[in-house]
Amino acid sequence: MSAAAGSLKRRMLTSGSWSTLGYGSSMVLRFISTLVVTRLLVPEVFGVIAIAMIVQLIVNLISDVGISQTVIHSKRGATPDLLHTAWTVQVLRGWVVWGICLTISGMLYFAGTSGMLPADSVYATPVLPLVIAVATLASLIHGLESTNMIAAHRELNLKRRVLLTFAADLTGLLFTIFFAWYLRSVWAFVIGSIVNTVVLTTASHLFMPGVRMRFRWETEAIRELKGYGTWVLMSSTVWVIAANADRLLLGGWVDPATLGLYSLAFTLAKMLSDAFEHLFSAVAMPAMSEKARESESALARLYFKVRFPFDTFFLIGAGFLFATGQLIVDILYDDRYAGAGTMLQALSCMLLFARYAIAFNAYLALGKPRYYFYVNLMKLISIFTLLPIAYTMFGVEGAVWAVGLHMAPVVPLVFWLNRNHGLNNFRFELMVLVAWPIGYYIGQFANLVMLNA
């Protein structure tokens, strides 16, 4: 093994450990928050905050110009000129995002007061416009975060970044729980989110090593951001709409309580995939970018080494959740949230397809962001086709199953895009499927143990 390869392997293992620890800790905090807050607040609150957070996320990502991806992928990613210019663009983008969110808030307020929205839908909730206006202030604050955070990601040096993120998450959690107890309203989530963002943004300037941030507008850096960011912007736009189309559509069809139950089930199902997708982006993307600069064959070898443990975990998790979805909800939450159990079982199918997220990171590492756009476009078409049909024919239950399975049409496209880069191995694809029944029978055993307890 060469010194460079050994160094990359050590950095991957170290950063992977820190990323796993950091995201695992964050997930534990979110889990604790859910357990506590669901006992203080009614399901309707979760429906309202789900829409507010989706608006913020969508506007953030449809204005994503690929700042992080450019810094990670560029040979000049560690230079002050690129980091300063990226920070300048990021600050400006924060203002744009908040301005768009304020506009959406105003439009919702006008539509609601004019009787243009279904009275029993989430969008007609009187407090929603103000919640969106205040909650999305976090995007403006986040725009001020130091790009030294991205530089650390690029170098697979995640220790300090992880510790700062954990401190911010913990502070936000404590504020959320306190105000949920004190206010008993959706504002607890809003306050917690803003506090989290303020703490992390401030800490990024005070405690992250690297250049001090200042405004800079270097032509070459702007050219890099524009060239790499165009496809990222297009991909982010279709991805964020596809990823949140379920709650956007359901928000117009169901009441806040039903959307709240769905959001809870969706959060539980996504915990596993989010954790490993975070690990993909934190470790696999920089590592694969480094290998891609060496050769495509080197990238392909790393790709399958990384995929095997992740695929196994996702498939076991999918089978386990399918078997135990109702049991998990019954154990964790009170009777008001029991309806989320069957939803969680259907949404477990998302894990069958979440394992292909590593292929999307490989596309970016290969400098093929257009591939990522094609994949996200297929997701968008799939969800907007399957979800309305399923809801019309089978109601909320059918819609939930459509969400769980909407990625199925994307898989053939992934194989087609992989074909010229040595990223297909159909024997591997069939072999790992045995992990799903293993997870399912483990789940059935857990059901049996709890039934006889």
N, C-alpha and C positions, 0 to 999 in steps of 0.2 A: 504494500500500500504506500503511495506517495505521501510526502509530508503534507501537501495541500489537501489530499483526500482525507488523511487522518485528521487534519485540522477542521475540515468541514464536518466530518462525522462527530468530532467532539463538540463542535459548536451546535450542531443539530441536536445532539443528546442533551446538552446543557440547556439550550434555549427551549427545547421541547419539554424538559422537566419543569422549567420555570413557567412556561406557558400553560402546561397542564395544572400546575399548582395554582397559578393565578386565576385561570378560568374556573378551575374546580372550586376555589374559595369563593369566587364571585357567584357561581351557581349555588353554592351552599347558602350564601347570603340571600340570594333571590328566593330560594326555597323557604328559608326561615321567614323572610318577609311575607311570602304568600300564606304560610301557615298562620302567622300572627294577624295579618291584615284581613284575611277572609273571615276571621272571627270578630273583627271590629266593623267591617263594612258589608253592605249588601251587594248581591251580584250586579245590580244595575250600575254601580260605580265602575266596575271593571269593564263594562260595555262602553261607557263614556270615555274613560281614559284610553281604551284600546283605539278608538277612532282618533283621538287627539295625537297619540304617539305615531299612528300610521301616517297622518298628515305630515308631521314633522319628518318622519323617515322618508316618505316619498319625495318631498320637496328637497331634502338633503341629497338624495341620490340622483334625482333628475338634474341636479346642478353639479354632480360629481365630475370634475374635469381630470380625474386620474392623478391627483397630487401624490398620494401615497404610492401608487403603482409606479409612477414615473421616477420618484426618488429611489425606490427599491431596484428598479430595472436599469436605470441609467448608470453609465460608467462614471458620470460626474456626480452621482448621488450624494457623495460625502462633502462636496465643495460648498463653501459659504455662499457663493453666488446662486447656486441652485436652491439651497435651503432657504436663503433670504427671499428669493423671488417666489418660491413655493409658499412661504408664509404670507407674503403680501397678497397673493391670489387667494389664499385660504381666508384671510381676514375679510377681503372684499366679498367673497362668496358667502360668508356668514351673514353679512348685512342683506345680501340679496335673498337668502333663504328666509330670514325673518320677515322681510318685506312681503314676500309671496305668501307666507303663512298668515300675516295680518290681513292681506287681501282676501284669502280664503275664509278667514274668520268673519270678516265683514259681509261677504257674500252669503255665508250660512245664516248670519243674523238676519239679513234682509229677507232671505227665502223663508226663514222660520216665522218671522213676524208678519209676512205677507200670506201665510197659509199655503205656501208652495210645496211643503214637505208632508209626507204621510204622518199623521198625528202620532201614531204609535211606533214610529221608527226612531232609531238612535239619533239620527240627524236632526230630529225635531226637539231634542232635549234642550230646554232653554239655556242651560249653563254651558253647553258645548262650545259656542263661539268664543266666549271669554276664556275658557280653559285652553283652547287652541292658541289664542293670542299670547297668553302668559307662559304656557308650557314651552312653546317654541322659542322663547327668549334664550333657551339653552343652546340653540344652534348658533346664535350670535356670539355667545360666550365661548363656545367650542372653537369657533373660527380663530380665536386668539391663542389657541394652544400651540406651544413651541413645536416646530418641525424636527427638533432634536429627538422627539418621540419616534418619528418615522425613521430617522437615521439609525437609532438604536435597533429598530426592527430590521433594517437593511443588513446590519452587521450581525444579526442573530445574538444581540447582547440585550437580553430582555429582563434581567434581574431587577434593575431599578424601575423600569417601566411597569413591571408587574406589581411591585410593592406600592408604587404611587397609585396605580389604578385600584388596588385593593383598599388602600386607605380612603380613597374617594368614595368607593362603593359602600364601605362600612359607614362612613359619615352620612351619606345619603340615606342608607337604610335606617339609621337611628332617627334621623329627622322624619322620615316617612312614617315609621311606627309611632313616634311621639304625636305627630299631627293627626294620624289616623285615630288615635285614642282621644285627642283633644277636640278635633273638629268633626270627626265622623263623616267626612265628605271626600270628594274626589281631589280636593286641594292638597291633601296629604301627599299624593303622588307627584303633583306639580312642584311643591316645595322641595321634596326629596330629590327630584331630578335636577332642579336648578342648583341646589347645594352641591350635589355630586359633581356637576360640570364646573362650578366655580372652584372647588377644591382641586380637581385634577388639572385644570388649566393653570391655576396659580402655581401648583407644584411642578408642572412641566418647565416653567421658567426658573424656578428657584433651585431645583434639585437635579435636573437632567444635565449631564455634561455635554459640552459642545459649544457651538458659536452662540453669541447673544443675538436674539432676534432683532432685526431692524428692517425697515421697508427698502426693497430693492426691486428693480424692474430690468433684469438683464435680458437682452433680445434672444440670445441663444437658449437660455433657460425657458423663456416663454415659448420658443419654437419647439423645444422638447415636450413641454407640457401640452401644447396644442396638438402635436403630431401623435403622441401616445394617448393623450386624453380624449381625442375625438371618439374613438371606438369605445373607450371606457365609459364616456358620457352616454353614448347610445345604449351600451349594454346595461349600464346602471339604471337608465330610464325604464327600459322594458323589464329588467329584473325586478325592480322595486314595485312596479305595478302588478306584475305577475305574482310576486311573493305576498302581496297584501290584497289581492283582488278578492280573496275569500271574505275578509272582514269588511272590505269596502262594499261588496255586493250584499252581504248579509245585513250590514248596517241599515240598508234601505228596505229590507224585507222583514226583519224580526225586531222584537222589542229589546230594550237594553239588558234585561235579565238574561234572555236567551243568548245574546251576544256575549254577555259576561261569562256564562257557562262555557261557551265555545272557546273564548279567549283563554280561560283557565286550562281547558283540555289541550288546546294548541300549545300553550306554554310548556306544559308537562311533556308533551310529545317532542317538542323542539329542544328540550334541555340537552338530550344526548347528542343530537345532530349539531346543535350550536356549539357545544363544547369541542367536538372534533373538527368542525368547520373552522372554528377559531384556531385550533392547532394547525390545520392545513395552511391558513393564511399567515400565521405567525412563524411557522417553521418550514413547511413544505415549499411555499412560494419563494422565499429567499434562497433556499437550498437548491430548488430546481432551476431557478434563474442562474445560479452559479454553475450548475451542471450544464445548462443549455449553452452557456458561453463557451463551454468545453466542446461538447458535441451532442447531437440529438440522441445517439445511442447511449451515451452516459446518462442522459435524462431518462430514457426509457427504462434503463436498469434500476435507477432510483425510484421511478414511478411504481413499479410492481413491488419493490421491497417495502415501500411505504403503504401501498394499498392493502396488502394482505391482513395485517392486524386491524386496520380500520374497518375493512369490509366485514371481517369476522365479528367484530364488536357490534357494528350496526345491525347485522342480520340477527344475531342473538338478541339484541335489544328489541328489534321489531317483533320477533316471536314472543318474547317475554311480555311486552306491553299488550300484545293482542290477547294473550291469555289472562292477563291480570289487570286490565284497565279499570274495570269496575271495582275490583278489590282495592286498588291503590287509592282511588277517589274516596271510597267508603272509609278507609283507614285515616286518611289525611284531613278530610273536611267534614263539616256537619251536613245535615240532611238537605239544606238549601242548595247544595252543590252536587247532589247525587246524579243529576242528569248529565254531568260531564263525563261519567264513567264510560258509557257506550260510545261517546264521541272520541274519547281517548283510544279506545280499541280500534276504531276506524282510522284515526290519524296515525296510529303506529305504522301504517303502510308507508308513510313518508320516509321512514328510516331505510326502507328497501332501496330507495333511490338517492338518499342523501350521500351515500358513499361515493357517488360519481362527482362530488364537488372537487375532489382532488384532480380530476381531469381538467376542470375549469381553471385551476391554478396552473396546471401544466401548459395550457394554451397561453396564459399570460407570460409564463416563463419563456415560452418559445417565441414571444413577440408577435403572437397571433390574437390580439384582442378582438378581432372581428369574429373569430370562432365563438368566443364567449357571447358576443352579440347574437349570433345565430341560435345558440342554445337558449338564451333568454327570450328571444322572439318566439321560439317554439313553445316555451313555458307559457308565455302570454296568450298565445293562440289556444293552447290546450285548456288553460283554466277558464278563459272566457267562453269557451265552447261547452266544456263538460259541466261546469257549475250551474249555469242557468237551466240547462236541460235536466240535470239531476234534481234540482230544486223544484222545477215545474212538475216533474213526474213523481217524485218521491218525498218532497218536502225537505225539512231540515236534515233528516237522517240521510237522504240521498245526497244532499249537498256536501255533508261531511265526508261521505265516502268518496265523492268526486275530488275533494281536496286531497285526501289520502293517496289517491291513485293518479293524480293529474300529471305526474312526472313520467308515467309509463311511455307516452309517445316521444319523449325526449331521448330515451336511451338509444334507439336506432340511429338518431342523428349523432350522438356521441361516438358510436362505433364508426360511423361514416367519416367523421372528422379525424378520428384517431388513425385511420388506415395508412396515411402517408408518413406517420411519425413513429411507427413501431410501438404504438400504445394499445394494440389489441392482442388479447390472448383469450380465446373463447373457452379453452379448457379451464383456465383459471376462473372465468366467469361462472361456469357450471359447478366447479369444485366447491367454491365458497358458499353456494346456496344451501349446503347441508347444515350450515350454522343456524338457519331460521327454525327448523323443527327442534333443534337442541334448545334454543331459547323458549320455544313454545312449551315443551314438556317440562322445562324447569319452572315455567310459570304455572302450569297445571299442578305441579307438585306443591308449589306455594299456595295455590287455592285450596288444595286438599288439606294441607297442614293448618291453614287458618280456619277451615270449616270444622276441623276436629279439635281445634284449640278450646 
